Amino acid sequence: MGRVEGKVALITGAASGLGAADARMLAREGARVVLTDVNEELGRQTAASIPGALFLRHDVRDEAQWQSVIAATVEHFGGLDVLVNNAGLVQFTSVEDTPLEQYRFVNAVMSEGTFLGCKHAIPAMRKTGRGGSIINISSIAAIMGIGEIASYTAAKGAIRSLTRSVAIHCYNKRDGIRCNVILPGAHETPMTASAGVALSDATSGALDQLNNHGQGSPEGVAAMVVFLASDESRHVTGAEFVIDGGETIR
Ligand SMILES: NC(=O)c1ccc[n+]([C@@H]2O[C@H](COP(=O)([O-])OP(=O)(O)OC[C@H]3O[C@@H](n4cnc5c(N)ncnc54)[C@H](O)[C@@H]3O)[C@@H](O)[C@H]2O)c1
């Protein structure tokens, strides 16, 4: 038996990087997976490489799309057990250089996208009567001060805090729904590849802040996602998991 046998898992931003690795590992461990992303072409390609996977185009900023994506998941697979709020993007500007529109955009994707995911997944999970697991993807940017990515840092801090609010809300409802947050350091994905380009002229201090001296592989994060999605973590909620090769304890 797989570790998440039969569970239905929805992963946002799953066309590439960490989300794609999560979807692959969850499927390998027996989950039925729904991949969503704004990148429709790559999302379809990634889903096609995972047996039985469903791809849905989905902009996580849009509440109506959240409602239809969750409804389609329930219709296709009969319920929802796991949500991975993973979709994200990074913009390389300091607080002084960030236009308000950019700040709002980055926060709309990650802070508001995660909020909408939690808001709409909870009732769908509750309907199954078997609880559920929401896994939010923050970043060590929510712990460190990283001056070059002001809006990203704010959004990841919001995700980290929201996780505790969602966890205690569900705990008080006694509905068996858990909510935890993963705070990755730098991992090898298209996002960090673009970071290397964007920061090529930056100071060595800025590069060091982004953990340029050692990146993890997406499978390390996916392994934590599988644990949090599975019943092995049934007693774990409101918790934070840093996966950064020791970056934040230096
Ligand atoms: N790679 C790292 O080092 C790292 C470190 C810490 C946190 N994270 C977080 O992990 C998550 C995944 O990042 P990644 O490194 O795999 O990057 P990635 O760029 O490979 O994947 C992010 C995905 O999110 C999608 N996306 C962007 N905006 C969207 C929207 N509005 N609606 C739906 N999908 C949208 C993109 O199309 C992309 O496929 C992000 O939340 C990121 O902040 C990554």
The ligand as an SDF file (V2000), in Angstrom:
LIG
                    3D

 44 48  0  0  0  0  0  0  0  0999 V2000
   12.6610   26.8810   -5.3230 N   0  0  0  0  0  0  0  0  0  0  0  0
   12.9690   27.3920   -4.1530 C   0  0  0  0  0  0  0  0  0  0  0  0
   14.1410   27.5390   -3.8140 O   0  0  0  0  0  0  0  0  0  0  0  0
   11.8910   27.7980   -3.1860 C   0  0  0  0  0  0  0  0  0  0  0  0
   12.2800   28.1820   -1.8950 C   0  0  0  0  0  0  0  0  0  0  0  0
   11.2960   28.5510   -1.0020 C   0  0  0  0  0  0  0  0  0  0  0  0
    9.9700   28.5300   -1.3780 C   0  0  0  0  0  0  0  0  0  0  0  0
    9.6420   28.1630   -2.6390 N   0  0  0  0  0  0  0  0  0  0  0  0
    8.2430   28.1900   -2.9910 C   0  0  0  0  0  0  0  0  0  0  0  0
    7.8530   26.9720   -3.5950 O   0  0  0  0  0  0  0  0  0  0  0  0
    6.7780   27.1990   -4.4990 C   0  0  0  0  0  0  0  0  0  0  0  0
    7.1120   26.5960   -5.8460 C   0  0  0  0  0  0  0  0  0  0  0  0
    8.2250   27.3020   -6.3930 O   0  0  0  0  0  0  0  0  0  0  0  0
    9.2110   26.6660   -7.4790 P   0  0  0  0  0  0  0  0  0  0  0  0
   10.5730   26.9760   -7.0230 O   0  0  0  0  0  0  0  0  0  0  0  0
    8.8100   25.2770   -7.7720 O   0  0  0  0  0  0  0  0  0  0  0  0
    8.9180   27.6400   -8.7120 O   0  0  0  0  0  0  0  0  0  0  0  0
    8.3690   27.3660  -10.1710 P   0  0  0  0  0  0  0  0  0  0  0  0
    8.4430   28.6840  -10.8420 O   0  0  0  0  0  0  0  0  0  0  0  0
    9.0060   26.1870  -10.7960 O   0  0  0  0  0  0  0  0  0  0  0  0
    6.8330   26.9590   -9.8940 O   0  0  0  0  0  0  0  0  0  0  0  0
    5.8490   27.8710   -9.5130 C   0  0  0  0  0  0  0  0  0  0  0  0
    4.6110   27.5860  -10.3270 C   0  0  0  0  0  0  0  0  0  0  0  0
    3.5700   28.4590   -9.8830 O   0  0  0  0  0  0  0  0  0  0  0  0
    2.8240   28.8320  -11.0310 C   0  0  0  0  0  0  0  0  0  0  0  0
    2.0860   30.0780  -10.7960 N   0  0  0  0  0  0  0  0  0  0  0  0
    2.5580   31.3440  -10.7360 C   0  0  0  0  0  0  0  0  0  0  0  0
    1.5420   32.2000  -10.5640 N   0  0  0  0  0  0  0  0  0  0  0  0
    0.4020   31.4690  -10.5030 C   0  0  0  0  0  0  0  0  0  0  0  0
   -0.9670   31.7710  -10.3180 C   0  0  0  0  0  0  0  0  0  0  0  0
   -1.3910   33.0420  -10.1970 N   0  0  0  0  0  0  0  0  0  0  0  0
   -1.8600   30.7610  -10.2730 N   0  0  0  0  0  0  0  0  0  0  0  0
   -1.4640   29.4860  -10.4240 C   0  0  0  0  0  0  0  0  0  0  0  0
   -0.1770   29.1250  -10.6200 N   0  0  0  0  0  0  0  0  0  0  0  0
    0.7390   30.1150  -10.6390 C   0  0  0  0  0  0  0  0  0  0  0  0
    3.8710   28.9890  -12.1290 C   0  0  0  0  0  0  0  0  0  0  0  0
    3.3050   28.9390  -13.4130 O   0  0  0  0  0  0  0  0  0  0  0  0
    4.8070   27.8270  -11.8220 C   0  0  0  0  0  0  0  0  0  0  0  0
    4.4730   26.6650  -12.5560 O   0  0  0  0  0  0  0  0  0  0  0  0
    6.5730   28.7230   -4.5350 C   0  0  0  0  0  0  0  0  0  0  0  0
    5.5400   29.0920   -3.6600 O   0  0  0  0  0  0  0  0  0  0  0  0
    7.8950   29.2390   -4.0260 C   0  0  0  0  0  0  0  0  0  0  0  0
    7.7980   30.5250   -3.4770 O   0  0  0  0  0  0  0  0  0  0  0  0
   10.5600   27.8000   -3.5560 C   0  0  0  0  0  0  0  0  0  0  0  0
  1  2  1  0
  2  3  2  0
  2  4  1  0
  4  5  1  0
  4 44  2  0
  5  6  2  0
  6  7  1  0
  7  8  2  0
  8  9  1  0
  8 44  1  0
  9 10  1  0
  9 42  1  0
 10 11  1  0
 11 12  1  0
 11 40  1  0
 12 13  1  0
 13 14  1  0
 14 15  2  0
 14 16  1  0
 14 17  1  0
 17 18  1  0
 18 19  2  0
 18 20  1  0
 18 21  1  0
 21 22  1  0
 22 23  1  0
 23 24  1  0
 23 38  1  0
 24 25  1  0
 25 26  1  0
 25 36  1  0
 26 27  1  0
 26 35  1  0
 27 28  2  0
 28 29  1  0
 29 30  1  0
 29 35  2  0
 30 31  1  0
 30 32  2  0
 32 33  1  0
 33 34  2  0
 34 35  1  0
 36 37  1  0
 36 38  1  0
 38 39  1  0
 40 41  1  0
 40 42  1  0
 42 43  1  0
M  CHG  2   8   1  16  -1
M  END
$$$$
